[in-house]
Amino acid sequence: MTDVVLDSSAILAVVLEEPGRDLVVGRLFQAQTCSVNITEVVTKMLDRGVAIFDVEETVSELCGQIIDFDRDLAIQAGLLRDATRHKGLSLGDRACLALAMRERLPIMTADRAWADLDLGVEVVFIR
């Protein structure tokens, strides 16, 4: 059963063995992740020199349910721009928020820029 939405920073904490990874590892297969956030994870891994084969394998092993960035999520993420602009949230951040709002699930993230957002979604910081 899905019980959380993972932001790319939470997945990257596991991949890169960063602080907070222990909080995420046990939730990987009960989690949803937006396809936009998977794109961010893949990009960061390639930027750090990880081989393409290893990237594909890691994503397959670490990501539970990958949710397509569909029409409804795209619109909701766009609508979140005004409410999140002052925090500098990216499209990926807003895609993650939109998914969590739609599914009524908490988000796990390492991104402290999300602190004090009042969007009706629970944000769990991994560090």
N, C-alpha and C positions, 0 to 999 in steps of 0.2 A: 504494500500500500504506500502511495506517495504521501510524504508528510512535510516536505520542504522544497523550496526552489533554491538552486545554487547559482550564485553569481560566478562569473569567470574567475574572480580573485580567490574564491574558495577552492575551486578546482585547481587553480595554479598553485595554491598553498600545498596541496597534496603532491602535484607533479614535481614541484621545485623543492619539496621538503622544507617548507617554510613554517614559522611559528603558526599555530592554529590548525595545522593539518590533522591533528588527532581528533579534533572536534568534527571534522568533515568526513574522515575515512569511514566511520560507522554509519554514515547517512547516504553514501554515494548511491546505493542501489534502491533507496527509498525516495530518491530525489528526482525532480524534473529540472531540466536546464533548457533554456531557449536556444534555438539553433544559432542565433546571433552571438550568444555567449560562447558557444563552441567554436565559432569562427575566431573570436578573440583568443581563446586558449590555443588553438592551432597556430595562429599568427605569432603569439608570444613564444611558443615552443620553437618554431622555425627561426625566429629572431635570435634565439639562444643557441642555434646550431644543431638542434635535434633533427635526426634523419627523418625523411618523410615516412618511411615504413614504421619507424618507432612512434611517430606522431599518430598515425592511423591506429596502431595497436594500442597505444595508451588511451586514446579517446574511446575505443571499443571496450577496453577493460575498466575504465574509471567512470564512465558516464551511464547512469541508469536510463532514464527516459528523456530522450531529446525531443523537444516540442518545436514543430515548425513555426516560423515567424509568419503567421497568416495575416489575412486582411484585418481582422479584428485587433490583433496584437499590434499591427503596424499603426492603426489609427490611434489606439490607446497610448502607445509609446509617443506618438507625435503630440497628443493632447497633454502629455505630462511635461512637455518642454517648459511651459510657463512656471509650473510649480517647482521645477528642479533647476532652472537656469542659474539661480543664485548659488547653487552648490556645485555647478560645473559638471553635472552628470552627463555622461555620453549617451549615444544611441543605445549601446549595449546595456548600460545601466537602466535606461528607461524600458528597454525590451524585457529585462529581468523583472522590473517592478510591475510592468503590465501583466506579465504571466502570473506573478504572485497575486496580484489584485484579482485577476479573473478566476484563478483557482482557489482563492481565499486560503493561501498557504503562507507561512513565514519564509523569509529569505535569509540565507547564510551568506555573509560577505566579509571581506577583510577591509573594505573601503570605508574609512571613517567619514568620508564626505557625506555619507548617507545619514549621519547622526542628525537628530532633530527634524527629520522629514515627517510631516504630518499628512500622510496619504492613506491612513487606515490599514496599513500593512505592518506586520511585525518584522523588525529587522534584528537579526541575531549576529553580533560581531564575533568573529573567531579569534580576534586578538585586539 
